[in-house]
Amino acid sequence: MIHKLLIAYDGSDSARAAFEFALDLAGKYGAELHVLAVARPPEFGEEVETEAVIEQSRRHHAHLLHPLKSRVSGLTAHFEVRVGHPAETIVLYAEDHGIDHIVVGHRGRGLFERWLLGSVARQVIAYAPCAVTVVRPRG
């Protein structure tokens, strides 16, 4: 049984497909829905004003979550923006909140890019304390 469902959301096509999947799943199980957007901090060595970049990223991600709030009527839902490495932040959030199931989008990178760079979905699958569903965008 799924009681708490986490969707990692970044506004991409795959994240939108994952949100639709998670919304449907939460409705079927009557699960509490957690929607998490992760603002990635600047990489070390970048010559930027770190706090300003992080704050701008937080506002951007909060703006991405805003239209989703009206879509979850009838469900208990939590929306949050955190700063950090996406996969690590998703896994830690799941552990901290007793999440039963995580839903993430698939970026659709080519085989070489996935091998070279890895993927957030792959890292979440490897370290998550619960079941993970990876959703590909349609088309």
C-alpha positions in Angstrom: 0.0 0.0 0.0 1.2 3.5 -0.8 0.6 6.1 1.9 3.2 8.8 1.0 4.2 9.5 -2.5 7.0 11.8 -3.6 7.3 13.3 -7.0 10.5 15.0 -8.0 9.6 18.0 -10.3 11.7 20.2 -12.4 9.2 21.5 -15.0 10.6 19.3 -17.9 8.4 17.2 -20.2 9.4 14.1 -18.3 8.6 15.7 -14.9 5.2 16.8 -16.2 4.5 13.2 -17.3 5.8 11.9 -13.9 3.5 14.4 -12.1 0.5 13.2 -14.0 1.4 9.6 -13.2 2.0 10.4 -9.5 -1.3 12.4 -9.3 -3.2 9.4 -10.7 -1.4 7.0 -8.3 -2.0 9.2 -5.3 -5.7 9.4 -6.2 -6.0 5.6 -6.6 -4.4 4.9 -3.2 -5.5 8.0 -1.3 -1.9 8.7 -0.7 -0.4 11.9 0.7 1.4 13.6 -2.2 4.8 15.3 -1.7 6.0 17.5 -4.6 9.7 18.4 -4.4 11.7 20.7 -6.6 15.5 20.8 -6.2 17.4 23.9 -7.0 21.0 23.0 -7.8 23.6 25.3 -6.3 26.4 26.6 -8.6 29.3 24.3 -9.1 32.5 25.1 -7.2 34.8 27.2 -9.3 32.1 29.2 -11.0 32.6 32.9 -10.5 29.1 33.9 -9.5 27.5 35.4 -6.4 26.3 32.1 -4.9 23.6 33.4 -2.6 22.0 35.4 -5.5 22.1 32.4 -7.8 20.5 30.1 -5.2 17.8 32.6 -4.4 17.0 33.1 -8.0 16.9 29.3 -8.5 14.6 28.9 -5.5 12.2 31.5 -6.9 12.2 29.8 -10.3 11.4 26.4 -8.8 8.7 27.8 -6.6 7.2 29.4 -9.7 7.3 25.9 -11.4 5.3 24.4 -8.5 2.7 27.1 -8.2 0.4 25.9 -11.1 0.5 22.3 -9.8 -1.1 23.2 -6.5 -4.6 23.7 -8.1 -4.3 20.2 -9.6 -4.2 18.3 -6.4 -7.7 19.0 -5.0 -9.0 16.3 -2.8 -5.5 15.1 -1.8 -3.3 16.0 1.0 -0.3 17.6 -0.7 2.9 19.2 0.3 5.1 21.4 -2.0 8.7 22.2 -1.2 11.8 23.6 -2.9 15.1 22.5 -1.5 18.7 23.4 -2.5 21.2 20.6 -3.2 22.2 17.8 -5.6 19.0 16.5 -7.0 19.4 12.7 -6.4 20.8 13.2 -2.9 18.1 15.7 -1.9 15.3 13.5 -3.2 16.6 10.4 -1.3 17.1 12.4 1.9 13.7 13.9 1.6 12.2 10.4 1.2 14.0 9.2 4.2 13.1 12.2 6.4 9.4 12.0 5.5 8.8 8.2 5.5 8.0 8.1 1.7 6.7 4.8 0.4 7.1 5.5 -3.3 9.1 8.0 -5.4 8.2 9.0 -8.9 10.8 10.7 -11.2 10.9 11.6 -14.8 13.4 10.1 -17.3 15.4 12.7 -19.2 15.8 10.6 -22.4 19.5 11.2 -22.9 21.4 9.0 -25.2 23.2 5.9 -24.0 26.6 7.5 -24.1 25.5 10.6 -22.1 23.8 8.4 -19.5 26.9 6.3 -19.2 29.2 9.3 -19.0 27.1 11.6 -16.8 24.9 9.1 -15.0 21.3 10.3 -14.2 19.3 11.5 -11.3 16.8 8.7 -11.8 19.5 6.0 -11.8 21.0 7.5 -8.6 17.6 7.7 -6.9 16.9 4.1 -7.8 20.3 3.0 -6.4 19.9 4.8 -3.0 16.2 5.2 -2.3 14.7 3.7 0.8 11.5 2.7 -1.1 10.1 1.8 -4.5 10.9 4.1 -7.4 9.0 4.5 -10.7 10.7 6.2 -13.6 8.2 7.8 -16.1 9.1 8.6 -19.7 7.4 11.4 -21.5 5.0 10.4 -24.2 6.0 10.8 -27.8 
